[in-house]
Amino acid sequence: MLTVDFPPDHVSIVFNKDNSKFASIGNYGSVINIWDSNSFTICNAIGTKGFILRELSFSPNGQELIAITTDCSL
């Protein structure tokens, strides 16, 4: 088991199908960070334009992310 300390503002973490990348909700729900699992570096950061995120999930093929906001919109 690997233990990694994330800043407290990262509230949800999900891995893609082959575990090569993972996504986290950061900045207290306003940013999606996509990480490389091998190097633990952020590959991409996506701002939510005022929405607060609650949950993330990768699609079955591991290529797309689904984000659910606090008001339950996708």
C-alpha positions as CSV (number, residue, x, y, z in Angstrom):
1,M,0.0,0.0,0.0
2,L,1.2,3.4,-0.9
3,T,0.5,6.3,1.4
4,V,0.6,9.8,0.0
5,D,-0.2,13.0,1.9
6,F,-2.4,15.3,-0.2
7,P,-3.2,18.8,0.8
8,P,-6.4,19.0,2.8
9,D,-8.1,20.8,-0.1
10,H,-8.1,17.6,-2.2
11,V,-11.4,16.1,-1.3
12,S,-11.9,13.1,-3.7
13,I,-9.5,10.9,-5.6
14,V,-10.3,8.3,-8.4
15,F,-8.1,6.2,-10.6
16,N,-8.5,5.4,-14.3
17,K,-9.0,1.8,-15.5
18,D,-5.3,1.0,-15.9
19,N,-4.2,3.1,-12.8
20,S,-1.8,5.1,-15.0
21,K,-3.6,8.4,-14.0
22,F,-5.8,9.6,-11.2
23,A,-8.0,12.6,-10.7
24,S,-8.6,14.6,-7.6
25,I,-10.9,17.4,-6.7
26,G,-8.7,20.2,-5.4
27,N,-8.9,23.8,-4.2
28,Y,-11.9,22.9,-2.0
29,G,-14.0,21.7,-4.9
30,S,-13.2,24.2,-7.6
31,V,-10.5,22.4,-9.6
32,I,-10.0,18.9,-11.1
33,N,-6.4,17.9,-11.1
34,I,-5.3,15.0,-13.3
35,W,-2.2,13.3,-12.1
36,D,0.4,10.8,-13.5
37,S,0.4,7.8,-11.1
38,N,4.1,7.0,-11.7
39,S,5.5,10.5,-11.2
40,F,2.8,12.0,-8.9
41,T,2.9,15.2,-11.1
42,I,-0.2,17.1,-12.2
43,C,-0.7,16.6,-16.0
44,N,-3.7,18.9,-16.3
45,A,-5.8,21.1,-14.1
46,I,-9.4,22.1,-15.0
47,G,-11.2,24.9,-13.3
48,T,-14.9,24.6,-12.7
49,K,-16.0,28.2,-13.4
50,G,-17.9,28.7,-10.2
51,F,-19.3,25.1,-9.7
52,I,-18.3,23.3,-6.5
53,L,-17.5,19.6,-7.2
54,R,-18.6,16.8,-5.0
55,E,-17.5,13.6,-6.8
56,L,-15.5,12.3,-9.8
57,S,-15.6,9.1,-11.7
58,F,-13.7,7.8,-14.8
59,S,-15.6,6.4,-17.7
60,P,-15.3,2.6,-18.2
61,N,-12.7,3.1,-20.9
62,G,-10.7,5.4,-18.5
63,Q,-10.4,8.2,-21.0
64,E,-13.2,10.5,-19.8
65,L,-14.1,12.0,-16.4
66,I,-17.6,12.6,-15.0
67,A,-17.9,15.3,-12.4
68,I,-20.9,15.8,-10.1
69,T,-21.4,19.2,-8.4
70,T,-22.9,20.0,-5.0
71,D,-26.2,20.8,-6.7
72,C,-26.1,17.3,-8.4
73,S,-25.5,18.6,-11.9
74,L,-23.1,16.7,-14.2
